[in-house]
Amino acid sequence: ETARQRQAQEAAVRREAELAAGHAEVRLAGFVTVSGRDQDDLRRACAEVHEQAVRARLELHRMYGQQAEAFAFTLPLCRGLR
């Protein structure tokens, strides 16, 4: 057994343990824009989006300081993820 084969076998065992623990086979990324008429409306909308994401077992990360760039990613301009 070579070191490369041993590493491949160890990686397969780790991956099987991750799948058994509920981790997904693939990882997807996307952007979500939340807006509101005023600060209170925005807070409510953010809370609702967060609640729905938790139910769907999604991780959301706010892009503090990058709002303009993040918003541009949600526009239908065919830019895609990088």
Beta strands, then each sheet from edge to edge (+ up, - down):
end
